[in-house]
Amino acid sequence: MSDNLLKLKKLLPYGEVASRSWLLAQGFSHHTLDNFIKSRKLQIVMSGIYAWSDTKLFWQNVAASRARLPDATFVVGGITALSLQGFSHYLEMGNKKVHLYTDKTRQTTLKHLFATIDNIQAVWHATGRLWSGDNNSDLFVKNWKWQENSSEIVISTPERAVLEMLELVPMQLSFEHADGIFQGLTQLSPENLKVVLKGCRNVKVKRLFFWFSDRHNYPWRKYLNDKDFSLGSGKRVICKNGTLDSKYLITVPSELQSGNQYALENLLSAGTTTDSDYADCFY
């Protein structure tokens, strides 16, 4: 076996991918790479992206290849990250969506690469909708290995992933589904939660987080004071035709609100509210 082939085996785990530019930066010549293609050692997955021949791509392979891809700043987050860490069974039972978060508005190569993977839909989210500041793709993330010999995947910590998940409510994720996921969140770090809540700019997400937290009342909740975080002002319609929660001033499904610690009796005693009260609200 040639020295170049031995070197390639060390640098590129089977099943993962690498860009031509990255391979050139590792010392391979154009001639060597072309020979690998001609001899069918490597295959072209798409223009400028290579993998070992006969490789079947899985989304985990591509995510684990982040360091070998051009300008690839993304995090596997939200429901997907919770599932990988054992907090949700969202990806089971045939669900095909993988949630990816980035602070780059255009990652054409990456999006095309994920699109080549069978039976998976990559759903891209802009981190600027959630986090303050620049370069926020790597705020509160961790490395995760999906197979023994694979490279590590960058995923959101559970505390960050929870807020990413709540950003999808209710347009992409129902209250009931989010509530089911919260039932498994018994072991979160209050210190980590304080940091991600401070860094979160999305008022809807933070209010929803505290509403669900009060509803389930896990031990970590007592270490968080909702008054320490900027929750904005005014009423917010999140669930159309829902019930207004009197503490966080968000509309939520009536059937869920009836089981919450903070019921609506005091608000209702002051008068009836309607959707017309919320002209400045968002969904």
Secondary structure, DSSP 8 states (H G I E B T S, - for coil): --HHHHHHHHHS-TT-EEEHHHHHHTT--HHHHHHHHHTTSEEEEETTEEEETT----HHHHHHTGGGSTT---EE-HHHHHHHTTS--TT-TT--EEEEEES-S--HHHHHHHHTSTT-EEEEEEGGGTB-SSSGGGTTEEEEESSTTS-EEEEE-HHHHHHHHHTTTTTTS-HHHHHHHHTT-----HHHHHHHHHHB--HHHHHHHHHHHHHH--GGGGG--GGGS---SS-B-SSTT-EE-TTT-BEE-HHHHTTSSS-SHHHHHT----GGGGTT---
